[in-house]
Amino acid sequence: MAQAGMSTRAIGAAVGVDHKTVVNDHTASTGENSPVAGTVLSLDGRKRPSTRPAPEPGPFDGSDWTEPDDDAEPETATPTPAPAEPAKAKRRPLPEAIADAGRDLARAAERLGRLADDDRFTRNRDQTHHQMPELLGALDHTARLIQAMNLPAAGASEETRRWWATSLHTLSDTLRGVAHSLNQEQK
């Protein structure tokens, strides 16, 4: 996937792991810091440089540190209390974050639908197959969220529940048909 120009985040999303795991696995197997070089296709579909510039060093550069003396007598001074941990930053309310993510996903899905309907799609289809890992990763994340929502326990009207079930069955049937076609090809 890296050779196809996918970013480590896109590879992670495709295989269901954090992008840091992709980098760590690559480093462990090859000794190189990054599996990708040059320009990569990021999760948002834009081409970006594969690496970021190194961060500026912070105020501590280690120049005033001295090696501790293991043979020294322990100090009898009163130990200073550890500083209190800084308060954690407030996180955004989860329902609000899910609503925004849902809107973003709907916009991206609409864009993908328009691309599938584009008159150029059929003749360019073979050049789009490398995007399958990202698309399947997005579907997997969406399915995990839907499952975590525990829809059978949701306080929704019978009509809404019926619509949810019909929509999910339609998607499931469509995906099952694609999977069946792929299995038939292999036989």
N, C-alpha and C positions, 0 to 999 in steps of 0.2 A: 504494500500500500504506500510505503514511503517512496518507492521507486516510481509509483504512479503520480507522485507529487502531492500526496495528502499530508496535512499537518499532523503533529502528534496528537492534538486534541481530536481531530477528525478520526484518526486511527483508533484512539481510545473510545470514542463514542461508537464506532462501528463494532468493536469487539467487546464492549461493555466494561471497560476498565478506565481508571483515571489516566490522564495523559502522562502523569509522572511515572506511572508503571510502565508505559510504553518506552519512555526515555531510559528508565532504570534497566529494563530488560535488554534494551539495545546496547546500553553501555556495558552490562555484564557479559553479553555474548560477543561484542566486537571490540570493546575498549574505546570506542568513539563516543563523544558526548551526545550527539544528536543523530537520529536515523535519517534525517532529511537535510538537504543542503540547497542553497539558492532560494528560489521562490516556491511557496507551497499554496495549495488551495485550502483556505481555512473553512471552519464550520459555517460561516456566513456566506460562503461562495466567492469570496474575494481572494485575489492573489496577494500574498504578503511575503515579506522576507522570512526565512525559516528561523532566524535567530534574532534576539533582541540585544541591544548594546548592553555591556556589563554595567551594573549599577555603580553609582558614585560611592566611594568608601564613606562610611559613617564617621561620626566624630571620634570613635575609638579606633586607633590603628594598631594597637598592641605595642607601641614603642616604649611605653612606660611600665610594661609588665616585667617583673623579675621572677626568676625561678624560686619556688619556695624552698626553704632549708629544712629538710626532714629532721636534722639533728638539733635544731634550735629548741630552746625551752619554750613551753607554751606560755602565752601572755596571760596575765591574771586580770586584765582589764575587763570591765563589764561588757559583755557582748552587746552590740547594737541590734535592736530588733530589725527583723527583715522588713523592707518597705511593703506597704500594703499593695496588693495586686491592683492594677488599674481596672476600673469598671469596664465590663465588656460593652462594646458598641451596641446600641439598640438595633435590633433587626427589624426589618419591615414586617408588617403583619402578613402571615402566610396566605390568608384568603386573597389579599390584594396582590401578592407576588404571583399566585397561581392564576388569577384573572389576567394579569399582564402577560404572563407566559402563554396562556391560552390564546390571547389575541395575537401575539407574535406568531404562534404556531399556525393559527388560522390564516394569517396573511401569507406565511411561507407556503402553506398547503395550496392556497388559491393561486400563488405564483407558479407552483409546480403543475397545477391543473391547467393553467393557461399555456405553459410550455408543452404539455402533452397534447394540447389541442392545436398547437402551432402547425401550420402547413409544412414546415421544414423538419418537423420532428421525425417522420418516418425515414427520411434519407440520412438523418444524423443519429439515429437510434444507437448504432453500434459504438458510437463515440461517447455514449452516456453510461455504459454498463459499469464503468469504474466507480460510479457514484452509489452503487447498490449498498456497499457497507455502511455509508453514512445514512442512507435512507432507512435501511433495516435497523440501524442503531436508534434512529429517531422514533421508529415505530415501536421498538422494544421499550424505550423510555416512556413513551406515551401509554403503552399497554400496562406498564408497571404502575403508573400514576392512576390510571382508570381502575386497576385492581385494588390499589390502596384506598381508593375513595369509598369502597364497600357500598356500591350502589344498591344492593338488596336492602340495606338498612337505611337508605336515604329517605327523607320525608318528602317525597315527590308524589304528584298526582298519578293516578293509574294511566292516564293518557301519556304523560311524560315518560313513565317507566316503559310503556309499550313502544314508544318512539325510540328510546334508548336501545331496547332489545332488538327492534327491527334494524336499526342502523348498525349495531354490532354484528348481527347475523349477516347482513349484506356485505360488510367489510370482510368478515371471516370467510364467507363463501367465495368472494373474489380472490382473496389470498390463497385459499385452499386450491382454487382452480389453477392459479399460477404454479403453486408447488407441485400439483399433480402433473401438469404439463412438463415441468422440469424432470420429475421422476420418470415419466414415460420416455423422455429423450434418452435417459441413461440406460434403458433396457434394450 
